[in-house]
Amino acid sequence: MAQQADTLTDYDEDILAWATEQARLIRARQFDRLDIAHIADEIEDVGKSEKRELASRMAVLLVHLLKWQFQPERRGASWEVSIRHQRQRIGLALKAAPSLKTVLRDPDWCRAAWLDGIDRAAQETGLDEATFSEACPWDMATQVPKDGWLPS
């Protein structure tokens, strides 16, 4: 989308300069000069970024829970620390953006996080992906992020 003629920076040419300029225009209350379409896109992208970050954290947590379940002989403090760390980070993300809690119940989001988790777990353990369930056997909204919960 083309910028208005009096706008100094084009979105497609330099997004950082564009963002700085848009913030300045908002603070100056020069709303008629704003690139509304791109601002709306950027605001939506913030939500997508938060979902991606949560999915990444969940996948790492799932990897360690799978390793815990399928490689009990290798359990150690580092896995416990990683599990606790990811749970803390997930908790902080949910506290900062409570609406993210709905994502934990979205079947498509959960499936994507699970597939990413089993893919990483297979790479890290050397186990075949077929070793793991096709669908997550745990509730991602309640069990997986719960402090102290571990698969048997």
C-alpha positions as CSV (number, residue, x, y, z in Angstrom):
1,M,0.0,0.0,0.0
2,A,1.4,3.4,-1.0
3,Q,2.1,6.0,1.7
4,Q,0.4,9.4,1.5
5,A,2.5,11.9,-0.4
6,D,3.5,13.8,2.7
7,T,4.7,10.8,4.6
8,L,8.5,10.5,4.7
9,T,9.0,6.8,4.9
10,D,7.6,4.0,2.9
11,Y,6.6,0.8,4.8
12,D,8.1,-1.5,2.2
13,E,11.4,0.4,2.0
14,D,12.4,0.7,5.7
15,I,10.0,-0.8,8.3
16,L,12.0,0.5,11.3
17,A,12.1,4.1,10.1
18,W,8.4,3.7,9.1
19,A,7.5,2.5,12.7
20,T,9.4,5.3,14.3
21,E,7.7,7.8,12.1
22,Q,4.2,6.3,12.7
23,A,4.8,6.5,16.5
24,R,5.9,10.1,16.2
25,L,2.8,10.9,14.2
26,I,0.5,9.2,16.7
27,R,2.1,11.1,19.6
28,A,1.8,14.4,17.6
29,R,-1.9,13.5,17.0
30,Q,-1.4,13.7,13.3
31,F,-3.8,10.9,12.6
32,D,-4.6,12.0,9.1
33,R,-1.0,11.2,8.1
34,L,-1.0,7.6,9.5
35,D,-0.6,4.5,7.4
36,I,-3.6,2.8,9.0
37,A,-3.6,-0.4,6.9
38,H,0.0,-1.2,7.7
39,I,-0.5,-0.2,11.4
40,A,-3.4,-2.6,11.6
41,D,-1.3,-5.4,10.1
42,E,1.5,-4.7,12.5
43,I,-0.8,-4.8,15.5
44,E,-2.2,-8.2,14.3
45,D,1.3,-9.4,13.9
46,V,2.0,-8.7,17.6
47,G,-0.6,-11.3,18.5
48,K,0.8,-13.8,16.0
49,S,4.2,-13.3,17.5
50,E,3.0,-14.0,21.0
51,K,1.3,-17.2,19.8
52,R,4.5,-18.3,18.0
53,E,6.5,-17.6,21.2
54,L,4.1,-19.6,23.3
55,A,4.1,-22.5,20.8
56,S,7.9,-22.5,20.8
57,R,8.0,-22.7,24.6
58,M,5.3,-25.4,24.6
59,A,7.2,-27.5,22.1
60,V,10.4,-27.3,24.2
61,L,8.4,-28.3,27.3
62,L,6.8,-31.2,25.4
63,V,10.3,-32.4,24.2
64,H,11.5,-32.6,27.8
65,L,8.3,-34.3,29.0
66,L,8.6,-36.8,26.2
67,K,12.2,-37.4,27.0
68,W,11.2,-37.8,30.7
69,Q,8.6,-40.4,29.7
70,F,10.5,-42.3,27.1
71,Q,14.1,-42.2,28.5
72,P,13.6,-42.7,32.3
73,E,17.2,-43.9,32.6
74,R,18.5,-40.6,31.4
75,R,16.4,-38.4,33.7
76,G,18.4,-35.7,35.4
77,A,18.5,-32.3,37.0
78,S,19.0,-30.5,33.7
79,W,15.7,-31.9,32.4
80,E,13.9,-30.9,35.5
81,V,15.4,-27.4,35.3
82,S,14.4,-27.1,31.6
83,I,10.8,-28.3,32.4
84,R,10.5,-25.8,35.3
85,H,12.0,-23.0,33.2
86,Q,9.6,-23.5,30.3
87,R,6.7,-23.7,32.6
88,Q,7.7,-20.4,34.3
89,R,8.1,-18.7,30.9
90,I,4.8,-20.0,29.7
91,G,3.2,-18.8,32.9
92,L,4.7,-15.4,32.5
93,A,3.5,-15.2,28.9
94,L,0.0,-16.1,30.0
95,K,0.1,-13.6,32.8
96,A,1.2,-10.8,30.4
97,A,-1.4,-11.7,27.8
98,P,-4.3,-13.6,29.5
99,S,-6.1,-14.0,26.2
100,L,-3.4,-16.5,25.2
101,K,-5.0,-19.0,27.5
102,T,-7.6,-19.6,24.8
103,V,-4.8,-20.8,22.4
104,L,-4.0,-23.7,24.8
105,R,-7.5,-25.1,23.9
106,D,-7.3,-24.5,20.2
107,P,-7.0,-28.0,18.6
108,D,-5.0,-26.7,15.6
109,W,-2.5,-24.8,17.7
110,C,-2.1,-27.7,20.1
111,R,-1.6,-30.1,17.1
112,A,1.1,-27.9,15.6
113,A,2.9,-27.6,19.0
114,W,2.7,-31.3,19.5
115,L,4.0,-32.1,16.1
116,D,6.9,-29.7,16.6
117,G,7.5,-31.3,20.0
118,I,7.6,-34.9,18.7
119,D,9.8,-33.8,15.8
120,R,12.3,-32.3,18.2
121,A,12.1,-35.2,20.6
122,A,12.8,-37.7,17.9
123,Q,15.9,-35.6,16.8
124,E,17.2,-35.3,20.4
125,T,16.5,-38.9,21.5
126,G,17.1,-40.8,18.3
127,L,13.7,-42.5,18.8
128,D,11.5,-42.9,15.8
129,E,8.6,-40.4,15.6
130,A,6.3,-43.4,15.5
131,T,7.3,-44.1,19.1
132,F,5.2,-41.1,20.1
133,S,1.4,-40.7,20.0
134,E,-0.1,-39.1,16.9
135,A,-2.0,-36.8,19.3
136,C,-0.9,-35.3,22.5
137,P,-2.0,-37.6,25.3
138,W,-1.9,-34.7,27.8
139,D,-4.1,-31.6,28.3
140,M,-2.0,-28.6,27.2
141,A,-4.2,-26.2,29.1
142,T,-4.0,-28.0,32.4
143,Q,-1.5,-30.9,32.7
144,V,1.4,-29.8,30.6
145,P,1.9,-26.3,32.2
146,K,1.2,-27.5,35.7
147,D,4.1,-27.2,38.2
148,G,5.2,-30.6,39.4
149,W,3.3,-32.6,36.9
150,L,5.4,-35.2,35.0
151,P,4.3,-38.1,32.7
152,S,4.7,-41.5,34.1
